[in-house]
């Protein structure tokens, strides 16, 4: 591992007059970590590249989803530019509108990575900002990856401060905390002072929003897009002298206090910055299937039981899925009627997996959810609460899966998440996912060329080499923004 040590902030003895003063500097210390950490460990850069490949792949696939196309039309009407590129379309526009559209695309399929400490999706807000700012400043690939890694670090540490309380109150952590993590990324690339970032975070707090009630609609990815755009606005204003409260994370009426934090103390998280890096521990969870990660333990456990006991779908009489408290909070639809609602259900993806033998982006269309045979299968899937004295999130915990069949009853507790560091995807699986997703808008040769550039990102002198490689190469027929786009021709 090469790289100088990241700053370590020792915060012992916080009692007394000196201790009170040091507590009042916690937001400053967070900002100093982002702005003054000079080098990032190589293992963190390597982990960042995996997240880069995964997010760009799912964003290219999502760039032709109705939500992303609606954002694209909005962008064309309102934006001045060009300063940054809209992924998959090769259109230059203003930074704020590019990150808004690209973040929506990255989250439109709900196929993007999750971070356990954030209790949400880390890359979907941070990477669009890293790209847009990096592109306009002509940053190198390594500079962009470093800014991304620092943004994710802030996301994870703030996520631990907020704990489960924020999410269980109905806040969408991807968006609310994502506004701060992506602002950190923008400040890093602009080489801002710590004071500028402190002010930018105060401005980001004025814009931070997003609620779970919007899950299963286009407004869920909108919330990610809004967070990313908020970061561009916040950093841009702060760099120009716009003021805000410079201690937004600490004290009475602070952002965590107001938004229902019940996790770790900010002081303890400041001390852990870069030790360990959240990109390494706990690391990202990468999705094998394009639906809410809270259902993935159930899906992985179901596949394992079917394989271990050679069970056919026709032999299944009942599937019981047990969640401990908090672990299924985003699964808000027991009887989904649309493809988007199906992503936030456990009954539908379990039934579709039994019926189709696989889950793909085509599984989550309105037409697929309405198939009579699958809806009959859904009646066999039953969800229940597991008694537990702890509260879990969708990325942390376990799921109980029980198959009642004509040949017996089989069950297992699944305490690892598919795609996590404890149940990882292989390099080949990552590659296949990327090529399948990117293949919605790029021809095969262009998708592989982009993959090669992403794998060599830290060597690139200018990140614009990446954005130029993302422009659509696969012809598509004309379609309406509000309708479902056609599949890219192969």
N, C-alpha and C positions, 0 to 999 in steps of 0.2 A: 504494500500500500504506500503510495507516495502522496504527499500533501502535508503542509504544516498543520499543527493541531488547531482545531477550531477554538475560539475563545471559551474559557470556562468561567462561569460566574458563580463564585462561592457566596452563599447567602446565609451562612450560619449567624447565630446571635442577632436575630431580628427584633429582639425586645429592646426597650429603652429608646432614648431620643435618636441615637444614631440608627438604630434598627428601623424606626418609623421612617426616617429620611430615605433609607435604602429601599424600603417597600414602595416608597413613592417614586422610585426610579425604575420600576419593573418594565413598564412599557418602553422606556428608553433602552433598557438592556436587551429586550427583544429586538428592537430596531438596530442596535449596534451589532448584534449577531448577524443579521441579514446584510448590513451595509459594510461590515468590516472583516468578515471572514474571507480571507484571501484565496484559499485553495480548498477544494472539495476532494475527499478521499476517492481513489479510483474505483473502489467497490460501489460507492454511491453513484458515480458517473455511469458505471455499467448498469446498475439497477434503473437509473433514469432512462437509459436507452431502451430498455425493455418496455417501460411505460410509454415512451415516445412511440415506439412501433405499434403497440396495442391501441393507443389513443388515436393515432393518425389513421390506422386501418378502420376502426369503427366510425370515426368522423367522416371518412370518405364514403363509407356505406350509408351513413346517416345524412349525407349532404343532398341526397335525392328523396329524403323523406318529406312528407307534407309540411311538418313544422319547420324544417330547415329552408324549404322553398318559400314559405311564407315570409320568413325572416330575410331571405334574399331579396324578395320583391320590396320589402320595407327598406332595405339597405339601398337599393337602386333609387328609390324615391327621395331619400333623405340625406344621403352621404355626399361629402365632398372628399376628394382624394386625388390620385391614389397614394396611399401610404403603406397599406398592408393588403394582403391577398386573402380572398375568400377561398378556402380549401375546396378542391374538386371542381371549381368553376373558373379559376384563373382570372377573376375579376378584382381589380384594385379598387380600394375604397379607403375611407378614414379608419384609423386604428380602432376607435370605439365600436364602429359598426362591424368591422371585420371580426373582432373578438366576440361580439354579441352573436353573430351568425355562426362562427366556427364552434363556439361553445354549445350552442343549440344543436348543431350537427353532431358533435361528439357525444351528446347525451340523448339524442333523439331515439335511438334504439335501446337504450338502457343496457348496452353491451360493454360499457367502459368500466375501468378498474374501480375498486373500492379500497378504502383505507380504514382499518379497524379503529385506530385511534381517533380519526375524524368522525367516524360513524356516518360515512358518506363517500362520495366520489371526489377524489383529490385532483386528478389530472384534467378533468373536463373544464375547470375554470382556469387553472394555472397555465397549462400548455398553450391555449390560444393567446394568452397575454404574452407569454415568453416568445412565441412566434411573431406576433404582430409588432411588438416593440423591437425585438431582435432584427426583424426584417427592415424596419424603418431606420434603425441605427447601423445596419450592416454589421451586426454582431457575429462573432464566430460561433461555430457549433458548440464548442466547449463553454463559452460564455452563456449561451442559452441554456445548456444543460445544468450549469451551476445555478443559474437563476431559478430554474424549475425546481431543482433539488431543495433550495432554500425555501421556496414557496411551500413545497410539500412539508418541509420540516415545521414551518409555522402552522400549517393546517393540522398536523398531528399533535403538536404540543398544545395548541389552543383547544383542539378537540378533547384532549384529556382534561383541560380546565373546565370545559362545559359539561363533560360527563354525559350521563344518560338523561339528566333532568331537562336539558334544552330540547332534545329530540322528543322526549315523551310529552312535552308540552305542545308538540305539534310543529316545531320549527324544522325546516329542511336544512340540515347542517351543511350539505354540499354548497348551498347558496349563501347562507348566513355567514359561515366561517370562511367560505370560499372567497368572499369579497376581500377579506384581510390577507389570505395567503397569496392571491393573485396580485394584490397591491404590493406586497413584499417583492414579488418577482419583477414587477415593473420598476420599482425603486432600485432594485439591484442592478438591472441593466442600464439604468440612467445614471448609475454611480451617485445616487443621492446621498446626502448626509443622513445620519440617524434622526435628526430633528425633523427633516423633511418627511421621512417615512412616518414618524410619530404623527405629524399633522395629516398625512395622507390617510393613516388608519382612522383618525377622527372623522375625516370626510367620508371614508368608506362606511363607518358606523351609521352615518346619516342615511345611507342607501341600503344597508343590509336588510334583506327580506327573503321570504320563501317559506311556504307552509306545506305540510304533508297532505292536506286536503286536496291539493292540486295533482297528486299522484294519479297516474292513469289518464292524464290529459296532456295536451301540448304545452300546458303551462309549467309542467315539471321541468323540461329542458329550457323553457323560457327563463325560469328562475336561475339556472346555471348561466345562461347568456347574460342576464341582468347583472349577476355578480361579477362576471368577467368585464363587462362594460363599465361597471362601477369602479373597478380598479383603475382603468385608464383615466376616467374622469378624476378620481381622487388623487392619483399621482400627478397628473398634469396640472391640476389646480394647486396642489401643495408645492410643486416645483416653482410655481409662479408667485408664491408668497401667500396663497390663500390660507387662512388660519382655521384651527379647530381646537378642541380639547386635546392636549398632548399626552394625557394619561388615561386614555380611553378604556384600558383594560384593568384599572385598579381603583380602589376607593369606593366611596358611596356613589350610587347611581352609575357605576361603571357598566360597560357593555355586558360582561358576564353576569353581573348582579341583576341587571334589568332583564336579561333574556333567559333567566332560569338555570344558571350553571349550578351543578352540584358535584363537580368532579374534584380533581386535584387542585391544590393551591397554585396560583401562578408562579410564586417564588420557586417552588420545587420544579416546575416545568422549565423555567429559565435556566436553572442549574443543569438540566439535562439536555439542553440544546446541543445537538451534534453528538450526544453521548447517551444512548445510541441514536444514529440517524433513523428516522422513521421509514425511509426507503429501504433500510436493511432490516430493522427490527421494529415493528412486526412485518414490514414489507407490504407490498401491494397484493391485493387479491385480484386475480385476473379472471374474467368470466368465460366459462365454456359455453354458456347459453345466453341469449339476448333477452333476459328478464331479470326481475329484482333478485339481488343476491340473497335475500332472506329465504328464498325457496331453494337455493342451490344445494344445501346439505340434504334436504329431502330428495332432490333429484339424484344426487350422487349416491345416496343410500338406496334409493329405489333401483337404480341400475345395478348396484353391487348385489342386491338380493336377487334380482331377476337372473343375473349371470351365475351367481353361486348355486342357485337351486334349479336352474334351467326352467324357469317359469314362463309360460306364454301368456300373453295378454288375456286370452279367452279363459284362462284358468283363474283369473283374479276375481274374487267376490267383493272384496273391500280393501281399501287402503286407508290406514289411520296415520295421520301425521300430527305429532305432538310437539308443541313449542313451549319453552319456558317463558316467564313473563318478559315482555319487551322484545323478544327475538323475532316476532312476526308483525311488528308495528306497521311497516309499510304495506303489508299484504291486505289491502283495504277492500278487496272485492272477493266475496265468496261466490258470486254468480255473475261473472264478467260478461258483458255484451259486445265489447269491441276489442280489437287487438291490443290497444294501449291498456285497457283495463285488465286484459289477460296477463300482461306482464307483472301486474301487482296482485296476483291471485296465486294460491298454491294449488287449488283444485284444477284449474285449467292446465297449467304446464305438466302436472302429474298425469292427467288424463291424456293429454296430447302425446306425451312420451310413451305411455302404454300403447296408444293407438297407432302412432306413426313410427315408433322405435327411435326417434331422434327429435331434436328441437333445433330449428333454424330461424333465420329472419322471416321466412315465409310462414312459420307457425303462428306468428303474431300479427295476422291481418284480421280485419273484421269478418271476412268470409270464413277463415279457418276456425275462428272462435264459434261461429254459428253452425258448424257441421253437426247434424243431428246425432251421428254415431259418437262423436266426441262429447257432446252434451250428455248423452246417456252414460258415458264412462265417468263423467264428472260426478254423477250421483253416487258413485262408489267411493269417492274420495271424501274423507271426513277429517276435519281439523279439530284439535282439542288442546286444552291448556295443561301443561305439565306442572305439577306442584313444585315450587322451588322458592326459597326465601331470598334469592338474589334477582336482580334485574339485569337483563342482557340486551345487547343490540343485535341487529341483523348480521353483523360481521363477527360477533363474538358470542360464543355459547355452544349450543348443541341442538339437534333435532332428533326426535324418536320416530322411526319409520316401522310400521307393522303391515305385513301383507297377509291377508286372509285369503287362502286359495282352496281349490278343490282337493289339493293334496296335503294341506296342512297350513299352519300359521308360522310365519317367519318374521323375525324382527331384529333391529339393531339400533343402537344409539350412535349417531354420527356427530362426532365432536371436532371434525376437521372440515374446513371449507374447501370445496373444489377450486383449484386455481390459487390457493394460498401457499405460503412457504412450507406448510406441513403436508400439503397435497398438491404439489406444483404441476403446472403444465410443462411439458417438455419443450425444448427449443423447436422441434419440428411442429408441435401443436401450435405454438405461437406463430410460426411462419405460415401454417395452413390457415389459421384464423385471419391473419393479415391479408394474405393473398385472396381469400374468399371475399373479405370485406372490400378491399381496394378494387377488386374485380367488378364491382358494381359501376364504377366510373372510369376505370383505367383498363386498357388492353393488357394482356398477360405480360408482354415484354416491358411495358411501362411500369406495371406494378412491381415487377422484379427489380427494375432499375431503381425505383424509389426505395424498395426494401434495402438494397445495397447501400444507398446513401444514408438511410436511417441508421444502419449498422455502423457506419463510419462517421457518424454525426460529429463526434468530438474532433475529427480531423479537418472539418470543413472550415474554410476561412470566412465564409459568408453564408448565413442561413438561407439567403434567397435562392441558393441552389436547391434547397428542399422545396420551397414553395413553388418554384417553377416546375418541379417534377410532379406536382400534384394536380396539374390542370387536366381536365377531362379529355380523354382520348377515344372513349367508346361512344359512337354516335347514338343519340336517343331521339325518339320522335317528340314532337311538341306535346305538352300536357298542361293541364290547368294546375295552378298552385294549390288550390283547395282540394284537389283530388289526389288519389294515390298515384305515385309515379310508376311508369312501367319499369320492369326489370331491364337492366342494361343488356344489350344484345351481346352474345358471346361469339 
